[in-house]
């Protein structure tokens, strides 16, 4: 039985446990004088039985899935001939991957005899593991469900136990999110330290040339590489700045119109149409930038005597700005609508016009939320990759001219990690260093923005 089918069976068992637990509580309540004799509502008894049925079986299922492949791989290695088992770890891992790929694709008919035997062993182990997982998970679910069902009594504090269980589940989810974040930061930090042990941090932070191509031979020209990250950060800031110049005024003005001037009918039509932009895949924006906007900018520049590259920061920034308009407009619209109507009425009652009320009362009161929406748009612009690849090229040029090709940090991270790369060369480890620097810069910007938001919130609350 595959995992999805097993999940479905466990869900049915949990639903059945809920019904049986609730029914048992009602049956005992009828013998004790009615539902009022129960310590908790019948649904809590059903939920408690559901938890006893589901949590242990799901824990077994999760642990089995985590360790199943490792256990099967060790058994597979033990079944291989001795000369294969004695290979070095890299070669042995390659052989195991070959066996697993052939077993998954069913293309091992013409392989070597030991590989055919290994494929048969692997298939047998996986089938045995699947049967064992199904049996153990269902058995645990039934046994723990029956035990939880047998514990139901009128005096059982089912509500307290259910709420405590959900508190533990929510705490576990919170800890998982925190641990995931910590793991990401530590993994990037450790790999960055390895990179900076090979390349001086001063050369990386203050270097003005980016050419991470490392030579294969010691005598090859350009074998040292160049890892100056300034062109990447300048390109990122240039494209993000152009995007913000497009998105912030357009999005904010659209939000003001929709929340303060537009009728209900116009708002019901315009806002959904505007938010459709947020659902368009970024690759579509990339095609639009590469096939329409970039040639239009190049031809327009040629008409007035400007030399415009076929791939430019201006093209990528304009299209990226169009893409993030919904983030600014939608969030700003929600924040402006949340401003109390009493502030508007008080301003209008003092003789202010509607435009003066918007400028001097509504916008200042909504400024913290507007800044939050702009920050979200900035993070989206900094992290965008596809539009830059298709419209701004991969060239790491140190320039402030928006008519020339540039690249960004995220594009270079993707470029460095594409393909079969070894994680012991500066070229690959440079991606982690770029990620660390981007994380530090973004953290600093968020800290400054939170300080500004706090200042204005204290002023207008």
Secondary structure, 3 states (H helix, E strand, C coil): CCHHHHHHHHHHHHHHHHHHHHHHHHHHHHHCCCHHHCCCCHHHHHHHHHHHHHHHHHHHHHHHHHHHHHHHHHHHHHHCCHHHHCCCHHHHHHHHHHHHHHHHHCCCCCCCHHHHHHHHHHHHHHHHHHHHHHHHHHHHHHHHHHHHHHCCCCCCCHHHHHHHHHHHHHHHHHHHHHHHHHHHHHHHHHHHHHHHHHCCHHHHHHCCCEECCCCCCCCCCCCCCEECCHHHHHHHHHHHHHHHHHHHHHHHHHHHHHHHHCCHHHHHHHHHHHHHHHHCCHHHHHHHHHHHHHHHHHHHHHHCCCCCCCCCHHHHHHHHHHHHHHHHHHHHHHHHHCCCHHHHHHHHHCCCCHHHHHHHHHHHHHHHHHHHHHHHHHHHHHHCCHHHHHHCCCCCCCCCCCCCCCCCHHHHHHHHHCCCCCCCCHHHHHHHHHHHHHHHHHHHHHHHHHHHHHHHHHHHC
